[in-house]
Amino acid sequence: MGVSTHSLEEAQRAQEEGADFITLGPIYETSSKVGYGPPLGLDILRAVRRRIKIPVLALGGIRKERIPEVLDAGADGIALISAILLAEDPRRSAIDLINELNRGREGRRK
């Protein structure tokens, strides 16, 4: 079971309550997450990653060029909407995002 979180405290609670993974966000500004407050930023992502043992997916304002920095900050993966649904070619965008994610994961293993 995945749980959507918006702070370190919520992430810790989700893990304690048995979540298999969490989404954390919004990391960056995005129109789809305005109701959740200002962007959390990469420092919160790093803090959550240091304290949480379950997978953490970065969410909110994730675009292809931001994937390396969210992975470097400790995200295990990404969750997104706009980068695909608002793309001129959603299929191409999804493929490009997956390729960038895979490149970033490979770089972390080296």
C-alpha positions in Angstrom: 0.0 0.0 0.0 1.3 3.4 -1.0 0.7 6.6 1.0 0.9 10.2 -0.2 2.9 12.3 2.2 3.7 16.0 2.4 6.2 16.2 5.3 8.8 14.2 7.3 6.3 13.6 10.0 3.7 12.2 7.6 6.3 10.0 6.0 7.4 8.6 9.3 3.8 7.9 10.3 3.1 6.2 7.0 6.1 3.9 7.5 5.1 3.1 11.1 1.6 2.3 10.0 2.8 -0.3 7.5 3.0 1.6 4.1 5.0 -0.3 1.4 6.1 3.0 -0.2 5.4 6.7 0.0 5.0 9.5 -2.5 6.5 12.8 -1.1 5.5 16.1 -2.5 5.1 18.5 -4.0 8.9 18.7 -4.5 8.6 21.5 -7.0 5.9 24.0 -7.9 3.0 22.5 -9.9 -0.5 23.6 -10.6 -1.9 20.1 -9.7 -0.7 20.3 -6.1 -1.3 23.9 -5.2 -3.7 22.8 -2.4 -0.9 21.0 -0.6 1.1 24.2 0.1 4.4 25.4 -1.2 6.9 23.1 -2.8 8.9 21.0 -0.3 12.2 21.1 -2.2 15.1 18.7 -2.3 16.3 19.2 1.3 13.0 17.7 2.7 13.4 14.8 0.2 17.0 14.2 1.6 15.8 14.3 5.2 13.0 11.9 4.5 15.3 9.5 2.7 17.7 9.5 5.7 14.9 8.5 8.0 12.6 6.3 6.0 13.5 2.7 5.0 10.7 2.1 2.5 10.8 3.4 -1.0 10.2 7.1 -1.5 8.8 8.4 -4.8 9.3 12.1 -5.6 6.0 13.8 -6.7 5.1 17.3 -7.9 6.6 19.3 -10.8 8.8 16.4 -11.9 10.1 16.9 -15.4 12.7 15.0 -17.4 15.5 17.5 -16.6 14.7 17.2 -12.8 15.0 13.4 -12.6 18.8 13.4 -11.9 18.5 15.8 -9.0 15.6 14.0 -7.3 17.5 10.7 -7.7 20.6 12.4 -6.3 18.5 13.6 -3.4 17.6 10.0 -2.6 14.3 9.4 -4.4 13.8 5.7 -5.3 11.6 6.8 -8.2 9.2 9.4 -9.4 5.4 9.9 -9.8 4.1 12.5 -12.2 1.1 13.6 -14.2 1.7 16.8 -16.2 4.9 15.7 -17.9 3.0 13.1 -19.7 -0.6 14.3 -20.0 0.3 17.8 -21.1 3.0 16.7 -23.5 2.5 17.2 -27.2 3.4 13.5 -27.7 2.5 11.7 -24.4 3.9 8.3 -25.6 7.2 9.9 -26.6 7.3 11.8 -23.3 6.7 8.6 -21.3 9.5 6.8 -23.1 11.9 9.7 -22.6 11.0 9.9 -18.9 11.6 6.2 -18.4 14.9 6.4 -20.3 16.1 9.3 -18.1 15.0 7.4 -15.0 16.9 4.3 -16.0 20.0 6.4 -16.8 19.8 8.0 -13.4 19.5 4.7 -11.7 22.4 3.3 -13.6 24.5 6.3 -12.6 23.7 5.7 -8.9 24.9 2.1 -9.1 28.4 3.1 -10.3 
